[in-house]
Amino acid sequence: MPPTESRTPERSALGRRYQLEQQLGRGGSGEVFRATDVRLQRAVALKLFSIGAATPQDIRRYAHEARVLSSLTHPSLVALLDVGADVLPDGGPVAFLVMELVDGRTLRDTIADGPLTPSVTADVGRQLALALGHAHGAGVVHRDVKPSNVLVAADRADSGRLDAPWMPVVLADFGIAVTTASAPEAPRGTSGTAGYQSPEQALGHPAGPPSDVYSLGLVLLECLTGVRAYPGDPLASSLARLLDPVEVPARFGRDWSRLLLAMTAEDPAARPAPAVVAAELRALRV
């Protein structure tokens, strides 16, 4: 949908507060817009979801998950600021998430310029592993970890700390996230993006914390090589991961190979926890 025309906030702003400005992205779960919070006069990112076909049970589940997501506070997670629902001018009901706006390139765009060095890859991966560990500790599974959902936030650089990130990143788009308590009730079918799905997601099974670890493993491998581990159309990509194990080029060394193969193990129970991943990546960040 195009950005709304500039009118009085009471008539045109979603929830009488958020004025849409321009579309930033579009995916299977919704559209993301740059918007202005007219109450606080600040720029935000707003994600719209159509809820025309949602059942009362769906609405209750979405509301519960939004409350959980709003409790997540971590330097490598995009902050959720508000949630709400409204009716568009065409009469269509929508729900929306309001998030902090991070001005920066995506990790996907960064990789397109060329592979990252192993040290920078470890730096990025450690931040994301810690962020996922925080989310999992709160009972939240992202389900769609991929380079285009990682934002490079150069303005967050903090050179005053010895362990400060070299390339600060934040994980965005919790639009299809679920809580571990509600995962069995989540809509059936595959979740996430085919090129980064875990085997269990490709088979349509519920995603758990190990699913995020698997996806992160594929993201880190792509950072190192500059290419996706499972390219092709969604069907070909999903089938490939069920038939072919991940291959880590020998040039990256034994430690990288051992870690990435563990993160992308077929058995979810065999994958390391995010805290273990973060610790190993810290050692590789040299």
Secondary structure in CASP SS format (residue, H / E / C, confidence):
PFRMAT SS
TARGET T0000
AUTHOR 0000-0000-0000
METHOD secondary structure of the structure
MODEL  1
M C 1.00
P C 1.00
P C 1.00
T C 1.00
E C 1.00
S C 1.00
R C 1.00
T C 1.00
P H 1.00
E H 1.00
R H 1.00
S H 1.00
A C 1.00
L E 1.00
G C 1.00
R C 1.00
R C 1.00
Y E 1.00
Q E 1.00
L E 1.00
E E 1.00
Q E 1.00
Q E 1.00
L E 1.00
G E 1.00
R E 1.00
G E 1.00
G C 1.00
S C 1.00
G E 1.00
E E 1.00
V E 1.00
F E 1.00
R E 1.00
A E 1.00
T E 1.00
D E 1.00
V C 1.00
R C 1.00
L C 1.00
Q C 1.00
R E 1.00
A E 1.00
V E 1.00
A E 1.00
L E 1.00
K E 1.00
L E 1.00
F E 1.00
S E 1.00
I C 1.00
G C 1.00
A C 1.00
A C 1.00
T C 1.00
P H 1.00
Q H 1.00
D H 1.00
I H 1.00
R H 1.00
R H 1.00
Y H 1.00
A H 1.00
H H 1.00
E H 1.00
A H 1.00
R H 1.00
V H 1.00
L H 1.00
S H 1.00
S C 1.00
L C 1.00
T C 1.00
H C 1.00
P C 1.00
S C 1.00
L E 1.00
V C 1.00
A C 1.00
L E 1.00
L E 1.00
D E 1.00
V E 1.00
G E 1.00
A E 1.00
D E 1.00
V E 1.00
L C 1.00
P C 1.00
D C 1.00
G C 1.00
G C 1.00
P E 1.00
V E 1.00
A E 1.00
F E 1.00
L E 1.00
V E 1.00
M E 1.00
E E 1.00
L C 1.00
V C 1.00
D C 1.00
G C 1.00
R C 1.00
T E 1.00
L H 1.00
R H 1.00
D H 1.00
T H 1.00
I H 1.00
A H 1.00
D C 1.00
G C 1.00
P C 1.00
L C 1.00
T C 1.00
P H 1.00
S H 1.00
V H 1.00
T H 1.00
A H 1.00
D H 1.00
V H 1.00
G H 1.00
R H 1.00
Q H 1.00
L H 1.00
A H 1.00
L H 1.00
A H 1.00
L H 1.00
G H 1.00
H H 1.00
A H 1.00
H H 1.00
G H 1.00
A C 1.00
G C 1.00
V E 1.00
V E 1.00
H C 1.00
R C 1.00
D C 1.00
V C 1.00
K C 1.00
P H 1.00
S H 1.00
N H 1.00
V E 1.00
L E 1.00
V E 1.00
A C 1.00
A H 1.00
D H 1.00
R H 1.00
A C 1.00
D C 1.00
S C 1.00
G C 1.00
R C 1.00
L C 1.00
D C 1.00
A C 1.00
P C 1.00
W C 1.00
M C 1.00
P C 1.00
V E 1.00
V E 1.00
L E 1.00
A C 1.00
D C 1.00
F C 1.00
G C 1.00
I C 1.00
A C 1.00
V E 1.00
T E 1.00
T C 1.00
A C 1.00
S C 1.00
A H 1.00
P H 1.00
E H 1.00
A C 1.00
P C 1.00
R C 1.00
G C 1.00
T C 1.00
S C 1.00
G C 1.00
T C 1.00
A H 1.00
G H 1.00
Y H 1.00
Q C 1.00
S C 1.00
P H 1.00
E H 1.00
Q H 1.00
A H 1.00
L C 1.00
G C 1.00
H C 1.00
P C 1.00
A C 1.00
G C 1.00
P H 1.00
P H 1.00
S H 1.00
D H 1.00
V H 1.00
Y H 1.00
S H 1.00
L H 1.00
G H 1.00
L H 1.00
V H 1.00
L H 1.00
L H 1.00
E H 1.00
C H 1.00
L H 1.00
T H 1.00
G C 1.00
V C 1.00
R C 1.00
A C 1.00
Y C 1.00
P C 1.00
G C 1.00
D C 1.00
P H 1.00
L H 1.00
A H 1.00
S H 1.00
S H 1.00
L H 1.00
A H 1.00
R H 1.00
L H 1.00
L H 1.00
D C 1.00
P C 1.00
V C 1.00
E C 1.00
V C 1.00
P C 1.00
A H 1.00
R H 1.00
F H 1.00
G H 1.00
R H 1.00
D H 1.00
W H 1.00
S H 1.00
R H 1.00
L H 1.00
L H 1.00
L H 1.00
A H 1.00
M H 1.00
T C 1.00
A C 1.00
E C 1.00
D C 1.00
P H 1.00
A H 1.00
A H 1.00
R C 1.00
P C 1.00
A C 1.00
P H 1.00
A H 1.00
V H 1.00
V H 1.00
A H 1.00
A H 1.00
E H 1.00
L H 1.00
R H 1.00
A H 1.00
L H 1.00
R C 1.00
V C 1.00
END
